[in-house]
Amino acid sequence: MSDSYLRYTDLATAIQLARANGMTTAQIIRALTGSMTHADALKLARMAAPLLDISVQMFMQLRKNEA
């Protein structure tokens, strides 16, 4: 993949952009964790849950489509 296609941003900005584009919390979570292992998703949940105004437990439930 060419470097011109790669874009990097911080987690808070990524969430803000997703919300501005009408994504739901569940869609954001699934986009962020789509190919992650459970352990990696849990690490991300600890960082992202406060930014999404949800608990880590709810983050993991939404990831698995349980909520």
LOVEX-191527 format. One record per residue (C-alpha): residue in one letter; x, y, z. Coordinates in Angstrom, 1 decimal, padded with zeros to 4 digits, always signed. Example, Ala and Ser with C-alpha at 12.3 -4.5 7.8 and 13.67 -1.06 7.14 Angstrom:
REM residues 2
R  residu  px  py  pz
R  A  +012.3  -004.5  +007.8 $
R  S  +013.7  -001.1  +007.1 $
This chain:
REM residues 67
R  residu  px  py  pz
R  M  +000.0  +000.0  +000.0 $
R  S  +001.3  +003.4  -000.9 $
R  D  +002.0  +005.9  +001.9 $
R  S  -000.3  +008.4  +000.2 $
R  Y  -003.2  +006.2  +001.3 $
R  L  -002.2  +006.0  +004.9 $
R  R  -003.7  +008.4  +007.4 $
R  Y  -003.0  +008.6  +011.1 $
R  T  -005.0  +010.4  +013.8 $
R  D  -005.6  +010.2  +017.5 $
R  L  -008.5  +008.2  +018.9 $
R  A  -010.6  +011.2  +020.0 $
R  T  -010.4  +012.8  +016.6 $
R  A  -011.3  +009.5  +014.8 $
R  I  -014.4  +009.2  +017.1 $
R  Q  -015.4  +012.8  +016.5 $
R  L  -015.1  +012.4  +012.7 $
R  A  -017.2  +009.2  +012.9 $
R  R  -019.9  +010.9  +014.9 $
R  A  -019.9  +013.9  +012.6 $
R  N  -020.5  +011.5  +009.7 $
R  G  -023.6  +010.0  +011.5 $
R  M  -022.1  +006.7  +012.7 $
R  T  -023.7  +005.2  +015.7 $
R  T  -021.6  +004.1  +018.8 $
R  A  -021.9  +000.5  +017.8 $
R  Q  -020.8  +001.2  +014.2 $
R  I  -017.8  +003.2  +015.5 $
R  I  -016.8  +000.3  +017.9 $
R  R  -017.1  -002.3  +015.2 $
R  A  -015.1  -000.2  +012.8 $
R  L  -012.3  +000.3  +015.4 $
R  T  -012.2  -003.3  +016.5 $
R  G  -013.1  -005.2  +013.4 $
R  S  -010.1  -007.4  +013.1 $
R  M  -008.7  -007.2  +016.7 $
R  T  -008.3  -010.0  +019.1 $
R  H  -010.3  -009.9  +022.3 $
R  A  -007.3  -008.8  +024.3 $
R  D  -006.5  -006.0  +021.9 $
R  A  -010.1  -004.9  +021.8 $
R  L  -010.2  -004.7  +025.6 $
R  K  -007.1  -002.5  +025.6 $
R  L  -008.7  -000.2  +023.1 $
R  A  -012.0  -000.3  +025.1 $
R  R  -010.2  +001.1  +028.1 $
R  M  -009.1  +004.1  +026.1 $
R  A  -012.1  +004.6  +023.9 $
R  A  -015.0  +003.9  +026.2 $
R  P  -014.7  +007.2  +028.1 $
R  L  -014.6  +009.1  +024.8 $
R  L  -017.8  +007.4  +023.8 $
R  D  -019.5  +008.0  +027.2 $
R  I  -020.0  +004.3  +027.8 $
R  S  -018.5  +001.7  +030.1 $
R  V  -015.8  -000.8  +029.0 $
R  Q  -018.3  -003.6  +029.6 $
R  M  -020.8  -001.9  +027.2 $
R  F  -018.0  -001.3  +024.7 $
R  M  -017.2  -005.0  +024.6 $
R  Q  -020.9  -006.0  +024.4 $
R  L  -021.5  -003.6  +021.5 $
R  R  -018.4  -005.1  +019.8 $
R  K  -020.1  -008.5  +020.0 $
R  N  -023.5  -007.2  +019.1 $
R  E  -024.9  -008.1  +022.5 $
R  A  -026.4  -004.8  +023.5 $
